Amino acid sequence: MGSICCILCGGTGWPTYPRGISPYRKQAVRYVANSFSLGMVPSERGFAVNVFPVSGETASRIAGEDRPESAVGHIDTARIFEQVLGVPVPANRISLSLGSGDTILVGQYAGPRLPEGATALPEGAVIKWYLVTVVVG
């Protein structure tokens, strides 16, 4: 008998779902952020974190539909997210406290250090998008 992963993903390592939408997305995305930390979940009990990669197109659609609050603390990163997602993403240095079922859209920048005042991705840079959902149990 195969593992649960093999049942869901057919042995590819990643589940596949129509149009790149996560089965964990049961409510609106609350925040868009440039990182996720275990400290964002103030739970005395155990919890799980579901991380599901999404395409840039899907990230843009989710940001447009759900209008999540920005938790992007650096102004240059916020400008780039705004340009890539096509929705306002103001710089907003806040501490997140996530509960069970909360979902955030995380953009993980990979590339050379952003030059001061950047408004577009430098050559060779990418943003990898993820839906991160907390499940407290």
C-alpha positions in Angstrom: 0.0 0.0 0.0 1.4 3.4 -1.0 1.9 6.3 1.3 -0.7 9.1 1.5 1.6 11.2 -0.7 1.6 8.6 -3.5 -2.2 8.4 -3.3 -2.6 12.2 -3.6 0.2 13.0 -6.1 0.7 9.8 -8.0 4.3 9.5 -6.9 5.3 13.0 -8.2 6.0 14.4 -4.8 3.4 17.2 -5.2 -0.4 16.9 -5.3 -2.0 18.2 -8.4 -5.2 20.2 -8.4 -7.2 22.0 -11.0 -5.8 25.4 -11.9 -3.2 25.3 -9.2 -5.6 25.9 -6.3 -4.7 24.3 -3.0 -7.3 22.1 -1.3 -6.4 23.9 1.9 -7.8 27.2 0.7 -11.1 27.2 2.5 -11.3 31.0 3.2 -9.9 34.2 1.9 -6.2 34.8 2.1 -5.6 37.3 5.0 -2.1 38.5 4.3 0.5 38.8 1.6 4.0 38.5 3.1 7.6 38.0 2.0 8.3 35.3 4.6 6.8 32.9 7.1 8.0 32.1 10.6 6.9 29.6 13.1 6.7 32.5 15.6 3.6 33.8 13.7 1.6 31.0 15.3 1.2 31.7 19.0 -0.2 28.2 19.9 0.4 26.3 23.1 -0.9 23.2 21.3 0.7 21.5 18.3 0.0 22.8 14.9 0.6 22.0 11.2 1.6 24.2 8.4 0.4 23.4 4.9 2.6 24.9 2.2 1.4 24.8 -1.4 3.3 26.4 -4.3 1.3 28.4 -6.7 2.1 30.1 -10.0 2.6 33.8 -10.4 -0.6 34.0 -12.3 -2.5 32.2 -9.5 -0.9 34.5 -6.9 -1.9 37.6 -8.8 -5.5 36.3 -9.2 -5.7 35.5 -5.5 -4.3 38.9 -4.5 -6.8 40.6 -6.8 -9.8 38.6 -5.5 -9.0 38.5 -1.8 -7.2 41.8 -1.4 -5.0 40.5 1.5 -3.4 43.0 4.0 0.2 43.6 3.3 2.8 42.2 5.8 5.7 43.1 3.6 8.1 45.2 5.7 10.6 46.4 3.2 9.6 49.2 0.8 11.5 47.9 -2.2 10.1 44.4 -1.8 6.6 45.8 -1.5 7.1 47.8 -4.7 8.2 44.7 -6.6 5.3 42.6 -5.2 2.9 45.4 -6.3 4.3 45.4 -9.8 4.3 41.6 -10.1 0.8 41.0 -8.5 -0.9 44.1 -10.1 -2.5 45.2 -6.9 -1.5 47.7 -4.2 1.0 46.2 -1.7 2.1 49.0 0.7 5.2 48.5 2.9 3.7 47.4 6.2 6.1 46.2 9.0 3.7 44.3 11.3 3.8 41.2 13.5 1.5 38.5 12.4 -0.5 36.3 14.8 -2.1 33.5 12.8 -4.8 31.1 14.0 -6.2 27.8 12.7 -7.3 28.1 9.1 -5.5 31.4 8.4 -3.9 31.5 5.0 -1.1 33.8 3.8 0.3 34.3 0.4 4.1 34.3 0.7 6.4 35.6 -2.0 9.9 34.2 -1.7 12.4 36.4 -3.5 15.4 34.6 -5.0 18.1 36.6 -6.8 20.7 39.2 -6.3 20.4 41.8 -3.6 17.8 44.4 -4.6 19.3 47.8 -5.5 18.0 50.7 -3.4 14.7 52.0 -4.9 14.0 48.9 -7.1 10.6 48.7 -8.7 11.1 45.7 -10.9 12.8 42.3 -10.6 16.5 42.4 -11.6 17.7 40.1 -14.3 17.9 36.5 -13.1 15.6 37.2 -10.1 12.3 35.4 -9.4 9.6 35.4 -6.8 8.3 31.9 -5.9 4.7 32.1 -4.5 3.2 29.8 -1.8 -0.1 29.6 0.0 0.7 28.9 3.7 -2.2 27.7 5.8 -2.0 27.1 9.6 -3.9 24.2 11.2 -3.9 24.2 15.0 -4.8 20.9 16.5 
